[in-house]
Amino acid sequence: MSDALSYRPKPGEIPTEPGVYRFRDASHRVLYVGKAKNLRARLSNYFAPLSSLHERTRRMVTTATSVEWTTVGTEIEALQLEWTWINEFDPPFNVQFKDDKSYPYLAVTLADEAPRALVTRTEGIKGARYFGPYPKVWAVHETIDLMLKAFPIRTCNNANYKRAMQSGKPCFAGQIGRCFGPCSGKVSIEEHRTIVNEFVSFMGSQDRKLINSLTAQMKDAALAQDYETAARRRDQVKALNAVLEKSAVVLRDNVDIDLFAIEQDELAAAVQLFIVRGGRIRGVRGWVVDKELDLNISELIDSIMQTAYTGDAVPPREIVLPELPDDADALEGWLGEIAHRKVRLVAAQRGEKAALLATATQNAKQALMLYKTRRSSDFVARSKALEDLQEALGMESAPLRMECYDVSHLGGTNIVASMVVFEDGLPRKDEYRRFGVPESTDDTDSLYRVLTRRLAYLVPDDATPDALPKGGVIAVPANPLDGLSIEEASGADQPADEADPAAKRAKFRYQPNLLIVDGGQPQVAAAARALRESGVQGITLCGIAKRLEEIWLPDSEYPVILPRNSDALFLIQRIRDEAHRFAITHQRARRKRDINTILGEIPGLGPARIKVLLVHFGSVTRLREASVDSIAEIRGIGPALAEGIHRHLRA
């Protein structure tokens, strides 16, 4: 592949001003839209040697046949123009936003003669004031039910309201005392408007001034023996307090912020937006971003801000982010123009906002995991993924059984490996395996050892019983394999029931269609050597390199690049991540068991004291380096026991 792109502009042709650029293909379709503070500096990155570009960037620039740009006056104008063109052209290499659902709002139709409160998922009702979004529709109805006890405003639809006003007979809600709109005859249109304004004011601020005022009125009415009024005020106070309790207080009462949490991997990013008003979480919104190009966090935040604050959405005075983007000043200016006031971007590092960000981040992690799981588990998507893998890897049939291997270690010690099994695109946790590798030079050597042992189980069906492995470990003469152990594991990462060892060995003999290793060319080469030496036929081998999500085949000079948004890549990524999780879990369990075993051998040292020592020193290594006096200072450890610990660990 030549590094020369025919459409590359000549030196000096690209201006150094701020602007927006567009890459187009041969059919003049816009492939990618981007902005830059300095167009020449930004575009020069795309025309670097192709071998130095990220794989997806390389695919974009080689697909394109032209690049064009438009200069603007400021970075803020570049932001605005970039977002306009992204919406207009829908470029395939820009991030794609997938909102997980439409959210319900509480709306008050202030433009109506007699405003009404309603639950709606439709944004843009003329003259309406929106509150929310709410995570569930029942949460909106619950809020309305409570608020109507304090502010009995109109809830009936326009047809019922007009009919009631023309006939002089209240609507059904008015007849049962749940609505005191003008059609009830109990209030005028002006008085109803006053109640609506109080409703909107309380929903907008949620402060306790109104509650304090109603409480004072209740006491005054009680002193005047106007018990009916006192009872009404009591019910109003109770309802408003219930509304406040529904929104947990997370920050001070005067804090209005939007807080964004982002969790991402190479293919997608999950965004969680916590809308905090009056110190309370008033709404939660989540969506998923499919990333076509490799975006850094700064570029991703730009796209998220542009998506979140389009339409009627108005940013608050402060927006909390995981970290500040490179163009924070320009982004603040653009958001300020939308809000018609100053907007500040802050990065939460400590305190109550950081704690709330941690909660939102946890939600984002769960959302990303759920998105990937649902996409991989869908029958149609799984079928398409298996077909695409068959075609991309040149297999004779779809990989109905896949096994993936990963190696985990701690500084070259405690080496373990994992094998996870997917059948028909779904995990078979009862067939997962864990391997202990006592000694190894590196990851490739560990993979070779593990796969050699695993492939030894794939003996021909007509083999004699004496040829089968005994007791979960097969004895082979090759010295590098001595001591390698194999364990079965259930889905809960615990040893499976050992009632039927023969059945377990039979399951371990199932031959995979596709064997996957976590890694690039070196790992694939080691696995290919094990597969070649085993003599087993009919297994396709590949490796997945995490940094670029490339699929490597044995003896291949170039990787297989699956489309970024393809179900096939999501499936491969999921099985790789599952193998990594399973290996890490086992490695940590072994490490903890080894530490407890070492310390448990010391007389007088029980589980409680072991825990205290590890919390204080952090590891056995640091405890071994500690002096007798420093060990004796720990609560519950006397001089004699400290001397025994020091002597045992130094022996």
Buried (B, 14 or more C-beta within 10 A) or exposed (E): EEEEBEEBBEEEEBBEBBBBBBBBBEEEBBBBBBBBBBBBEBBBEBBEEBEEBEBBBBBBBEBBBBBEBBBBEBBBBBBBBBBEBBEEBEBBBBBBBEEBEEBBBBBBBBEBBBBBBBBBBEBEBEEBBBBBBBBEEEBBBBBBEBBBBBBBBBBBEEEBBEBBBEEEEBBEBBEEEBBBBBBBEBBEEEEBBEBBBBBBBBBBBBBBEBBEEBBEBBEEBBEEEBEEBBEBBBBBBBBBBBBBEEBEEBBEEEBBBBBBBBBBBBBBBBBBBBBBBBBBBBBBBBBBBBBBBBBEBBBBBBBBBBBBBEEEBEBBBBBBBBEBBBBBEBBBBBBBEBBEEEBBBBBBEEEEBEEBBEBBBEBBBBBBBBBBEEBBBBEEBBBBBBBBBBEBBEBEEBBBBBBBBBBBBEEEEBBBBBBBBBBBBEBBBBBBBBBBBEBBEBBBBBBBBBBBBBBBBBBEEEEEEEEBBEEBBBEBEEEBBEEBEBBBBEEEBEEBEEEEEEEBBEBBBBBBBBBBBBBBBBBBBBBBBBBEEBEBEEBBBBBBBBEBBBBBBBEEEEBBBBBBBBBBBBBBBBBBBBBBBBBBBBBBBBBEEEBBEBBEEBEEBEEEBBEBBBEBBEEBEEBBEBEBEBBBEBEEBEEEBBEBBBEBBEE
